[in-house]
Amino acid sequence: MRSLYAAVLIICILACACHQPVHPLRIRPLAQHHVVIDRSPDAKSIFLGTPGIVAAPDGRLVATVDLFGPGVSHVEWPKGILPGAGGAVVGKIFISKDNGNTWTLASTYPFFHARPFTAGGRIFVLGQCGDLMIVASGDGGQTWSKPARLTQGQTWHASSNNVWYCRGNVYLAMERHYERNLKNCWRIADAAPVLMRAEEKSDLTRPESWTFASSLVFEDAVTPDQLEYFGVPFYPCAADTAVWLTPDRPMNPIGWLEANVVQFTDPDHLWTDPSGRTFHLFLRSHTGRTGYAAMAKVVENEDGSMTTLLETAPSGKKILYTPLPGGQMKFYVLWDEPTRLFWMVGTQATDSMKRPESLPADRYNLPDNERRRLVLHFSKNMIDWCFAGLVAVGENERASRHYCSMTAAGDDLLIVSRSGDEQAQSSHNGNLFTFHRVKNFRSLVY
């Protein structure tokens, strides 16, 4: 009998040792539980990207996601074919009538890099297949127009970033590629963020409804040898081709992409324009470092044209980079009027100083390219950020939680993520499209 008691005691001790109580102040995910909106039918060849979400005028939720990868050429829906060797792409539109608990496929579109937004009582999805393309719905997302082309013979890039509304206009930014002497590399040094403006009540499916800002190509704004004392670029870098740090890990030319647009209205903010004609673009910054975003500004001129340029500090120095947690990856900025705060969801890096050659095989690209921890911050001014919480974290590198978009619905923050599980091809090429809800998000302010 004593031996039985002893055995039970040992089991209890081991159980306690293996299940230590969690400290009450330890950070817990805000929205680890999720709903899978869509799953790749072939995780090794069809990947899900560019998640977007918007609340329709009637309250239902509309979410969009892209399909890319070699397997897309075999799917049943009409496809877009990217210029060059870009391959086939398809976009999908989902609707939820029960606050995100269940989702139904409503339509598809033959382009990608798309974002959903509302204007003039309609819903639009704007993206690119080389040229800019757009579809529209006037019935809450049930039916959609045929794809319309907004440009001809151009090459664009984007992600599902934010949309800004001001003086009856809608503003958003996408990146236009310009042909430069870049070879065998990721083309973001030749990208120019372009702010687009249209009247909300106009027909946004018509090219003439849109005004485009002037283009500021990254490599025209700065060259790597101008960036002394800042550690940018962080790794050896060429201006026109990739530098291979290991046989499978390249450092591409530095650049910017995936812009969010904001305006500053606080009269005490250094960059507030009392006329309301200045917009600031905050972009993902590819430098090999973490914690910095790129920045530009756009000024509306008296004739209605828009000019893109770099901001300046009070000293007169130009500003290209600005502190932003997760600025090395795609992030999404949402202005919340009740709190008078900018909210930002992005990706948290935890070990960007690891030597590239020592990274495990399942880590994608360079050390700054970690993609499994999704975090939420808030800010008064887009420069100083307060940590609000860990939204969700994947259980391994393939289980990425990244490239998110969001919208506020009542007291909650609704987030859609480009995600993965153990079946994913990589942390970049995920196989899931997931929906997360951060409840009572404004109570996170401190």
Secondary structure by P-SEA (a helix, b strand, c coil): caaaaaaaaaaaaaaaaacccccccccccccccccccccccccccccccbbbbbbccccbbbbbbbbbcccccccccbbbbccccccbbbbbbbbbcccccbbbbccccccccccccccccbbbbbbbcccccccccccccccccccccccccccccccbbbbbbcccbbbbbbbbbcccccccccccccbbbbbbbbcccccccccccccccbbbbcccccccccccccccccccccccbbbbcccccccccccccbbbbbbbcccccccccccccbbbbbbbcccccccbbbbbbbbbccccbbbbbbbbcccccccccccccccccbbbbbbbccccbbbbbbbbbccccccccccccccccccccccccccccccccccbbbbcccccccccccccccbbbbbbcccbbbbbcccccccccccccccbbbbbbbcccccccc
